Amino acid sequence: MTLTKRVASDGSVKTASLYLQLQESLRQQITSRQLAPEDAIPTERELAEAYNVSRITVRKAVDGLVYEGLLTRRQGAGTFVATRVEKSYSKMSSFTEDMISRGRVPSSKWLSKSAGSVNPEEAMTMGLSPGSLVYRFNRMRFADGVSMGLDYSTVPGDCLPSLESVNESLYEAMEQFGTRPIRALQRLRAVAFNAEQAGLLGIPVGSPGLLIERRGFLADGRPAEFTQSYYRGDAYDLMSELSYNP
């Protein structure tokens, strides 16, 4: 395959355009499952020859996909399609959106849906009055059929029209109702899965995990959700982009 080369007025080739084209070609192969998780991608030399570009262009394209979490490098072995999920916290996104963007097939299993009065922990966390109506949603999360974690979400009653309004995606239902959170505060800490959680996920009791507690808010500052997500430590990575502004 040959990429479309753009030549500048000085006669130089626009390599940025080439690496983006190559990056998109590889991304499509991953999302379409032509390259499956754990598959090794061709070497830099092989990609350079196949796409008629320099190895520098190939390296830049692959670097971008490694940063996105679609590819992973293994010293002495090569570059492979990632099986672990790398979650970026530079923007708010749902589990389903994260998985699709990484070429994974997301799915969920409802453990329970219920409505009731806010409990003391929920009231304190979200600033709700005693007796306020809340909806609770407990789910198992999967990527490509493999268990990834557990989500326990509480949503104030005024953020959804009814319990039945939520089908597959909680955020999708909230977006349709105009109450999807636009900002959130998150706290992360390491945990060990207890017997009940480990049994659901099919992993040994005491396996390491990552607990992400998220409080989501609407534009006017009202609370929109309180979610506790327990993700498997052997399948989920946290990724953050930092910058320095002196």
N, C-alpha and C positions, 0 to 999 in steps of 0.2 A: 504493500500500500504506500502511495506517495501523498504526502501532505501538500496543501496549496501554499506555495511560498510567495510572500509579498515582498517586492523589491522596492526599497526606498529610492529617493531621487539621487542619492549619492552612490547607488548601485549595491548597497548592502542589503542582506536578507533580514527581514523582520523575524528574528528568532523567537521573540515573545509570542507571536501569533502561532508559530510552529509548535512550541511547547504546550500551548493551550489546546491546540488541535489534537496533539498526541494525548494529552491528559484526558480530554473528553472522550477520545476513542477508547482508551483503557477503562475509563469510568463506565462507559456504556457496556463494555464487555463484562465488567463486574456486576453491574445492576441487572443485566439480562441473563446472568448465570453462565455465560460462555466461559468465564473464569470463576470457578466456585471457591468457597472458603477452603483454605489450605493449599490451593493450587499455586505452584511457582510460576511467576511471570518470566518471560524470556530475559536473558541477560541484557545489559546495556548495549553490548556490541550487536547482539541479534536484533534488538529493537531499532538501533541506529541504521542497520542495513535494511531491515524490513520497511522502515518508514522514510529512508533516504534523508536522514538528518544526522547532526553531530551527536556524539555521546554526551556533550554538555547539555544539549537540548533535552535528551532523554532523561538525564539526571534531574534536571529542573522539573520536568513533568512528573517523574516518580516521587520526588521530594514533596510535591504538593499533595499527592494522593496518600503518602505516608502521614503527612500532617492532618489530613482529613480523617484518618483512621481506616481508610479502605485497604491500605497495604501496610505490611510490617516487614522490617528488615531483620534477618537473622545472621549474625556474624559467621562468616565462613560457609553459609548455606545458600544465601540468595535472598530474594524478595518474594513474599508470598501474599496472597489475598488474606486479609485479616479474618480471624474467627472471633477474637475478643471485640467487644464494643468499647469504643473510646467516646465518652460523653463530653462534649464541649459545653462549658457554662458561660460562654460569651453571649448567648442569646437564649430566650425561653423557647422551648419546643417540647412537644409531647414525645412519649416513648415511641409511638407509631411513626411520627415524623422522623425521629432519629434513625430508626431502623431502615425505613425506606430510603433515606438519603445515603445510607451506607450499603445499599444493595441487599439488605436482609429482608426476609419475609416476616413481618410482625404478626403476632396473634395474642389473644388474651383469653383467660378462663375466669368467669365470674365465680367468686367464692360466696359472695353475698351482696345484696342491695337492701338497704333499710332506711326508714325514716323515723325520727324520734326527737326528743328534747336534747338539747346540747348538754354534754356532761361537763364537770368542772374543768378538766384539762382543756377541752375544746373551747370553752367559754373564755378561759384565761388566754389561750394562745391567739384566738381570733377576735377577742374583745367583744363577745356577744353577751347579750343579757340572759340571765337564767330563764329557762323555759323556752328559749328560741328554738324554732324548728330547724333541723339540719338533716341532710341526706348523707348516708355513708355508703361507700363503694369499696369493696375489697376484691382485688384481682390478682391472678398469677400472670406473669408476663413471659412470653416466649419469643425467640428469634430463630427462624428456620426450624421450628419445632422443638428447640432446646430450651429448657427452663432457664430464665435469666433472673427473675426476682419476684417480689411481692409488693403490691401497692395497697396502702390503706388510706383512703381519701375521705375527708369530711367537707361538705359544701353547705354554706348557709342556705336556708330555705328560699330566700328571695333571689337566689342566683340561678334557679332552675324552675321551670313551670311545674314539674312533677318528677317523681322517681322514674316513671316509665319513659320519660323523655330521653334518657340515656340508653343507647343501644350498645355500640361497640366502643365509641370514643367519648370520654367525659368532656375533653376540651372541645370536641366538635359540637356537642350538645350545648355547651356554654357559649360557644361562638354564635350559634344560631339564635340563642336567647340574648345575645349582646352582653354577656357577662364573663367572657374569657379573660383571665388575668393578664395584665399588661406589664406587671413587674412582680418580682418575688424576692424574698429573703430566704437563703438556704443555709443550713448547717449540716456538716458532714462529720461522721465519726465511724471508726472501725467497730464492728460487732462480731459476735460468734452466734451462728444460727442455733436456735433452741430445737428441741425434739419435734415440735409441731411444724415449724418452718422448714426444717431439714427434710421431714417426711413429705411435705408438699412438693419440694423442689427436687427430691430424689438425690440428696447429697448427705454425707455423714454428719451426724450431730456434732456441733462445735466448729463446723467449717467456717472460715473467715468470710466476712461480708462487709458491705459498705451501706451504712444507713444515711439516707438523705432526707432531711426534714425540710419541707418547703411551705412557706406561707405566701400565698398569692394575693394580689390586690387589684382592685379596679382603678380606673383613672381618677375617681373621686376619693380614693383612699380607703374605701370599704373593703373588708376582707372577702375573698372569693373562694379560697380553698385552704385546707391544711392537709398536706399529704406526707405520709411516711413511707418511703420506698426502701426496701431491703434488697440489695443486689449482690449476686454471687461474686466473691472476690476473685474467683478463677476465670471469670468471664466478662468482667466489667472494669474499665479503667476510667479515671477522671482526667480530663485534659483542660487546661486553662491557658489562655493567651495573656501574657503580661507585657506591659510597656513601661518605660522609664521616661518621665517628663521632668527634667530638672528645673 
